[in-house]
């Protein structure tokens, strides 16, 4: 199962990601030819690295601001069953038909980094842990939003259970679709952050991230990784698939 | 030539602080609007997209970087301007009094091309426009904060009728600002002499003419 999904993901990455990157760099240059940068700095506007450096610095500054205003006692609004968006949109950096197919048998969630008990977890064992569910709004970085119901293991409790170093800075995720992302520890420990195993009380379907996704109602959608294969705790900034291309890392809601 | 210089002199129109705010604000609004259009294009609220040539950022991630960098320029500049404007009495002196009656009278005059547009003095239509655009910018900032932080600022989001409504308010605010800019630039094109004082601070005034007739434009 992993092989198949890795092949699918690898092909996608090969086809999409580097090309998109080049396109984006070219777009960035075009955008700069508008002269906006020269207005700002009086510098050579054809050199994108100056703008890039300013914009990345501001994005890091915004990470700090967002971490400072993040209130771990503040909960995302809870909605009712009738508010649920139906059908809930599929969203990924690939088409729905390309979503990885993962067989339940043989699946194991790997743990790494600053975690005491690194034993892998089967879905059966995860389902045996105390579960919680909630109906929250998923807000996409693109602007649209949709309301869904996710259920699973409260992530903070899971981290404590496996002896994660909760003083560490980051929790990183690598996924079967070659997606990867990371979040701050404070958000990881937020009571609403779930290691989601279900959607609308059914086993999380493939299109929404089987076998599990991280549901973080206090962050934008792309900070909610699907098809999670491994979780690690670290103090070294792990970045992310979109974050490395320019999306703001913290991206809190 | 000598004769002309005797009859006219440079009078202060816009203080340095006003000009400093104005141009930084214009730059910030320019960046916010063009990057905002690119962000809008990622998930259009209505059945159209902005042509990518008039957007900034190249792609959604780039546009977001511009938007969330320039927002600091916009907000800090505006905050300083509002604070100084309130404390110094600048707003009281230049924007008030303004009454609905005076606005209607001045609007009629303006449409007949008879409105006084004296240097360093705003007529009622101008006052309304400048107060109005400041309020619209404030609403746009507040709704923008709601779209940015719908969980942390959920009370504010509630006041605006929820997340999706806050997006609509943010779009409406942008539209109001753009409408202002269009009218503003059109009037500068009609009366280009108003541009110079906003750059250098002073205007050359023909004392004799100014004394007799304040209807220059």
Interface residues (C-beta under 8 A of the other chain):
Chain A: X23 X24 X26 X27 X28 X30 X31 X34 X36 X39 X40 X54 X55 X56 X58 X59 X61 X62 X66 X69 X70 X71 X74 X75 X76 X77 X137 X139 X140 X141 X142 X143 X144 X145 X217 X218 X242 X245 X246 X247 X248 X252 X253
Chain B: X27 X30 X31 X34 X39 X40 X42 X43 X45 X55 X56 X57 X58 X59 X60 X61 X62 X64 X65 X66 X68 X69 X72 X147 X149 X150 X151 X152 X154 X163 X164 X167
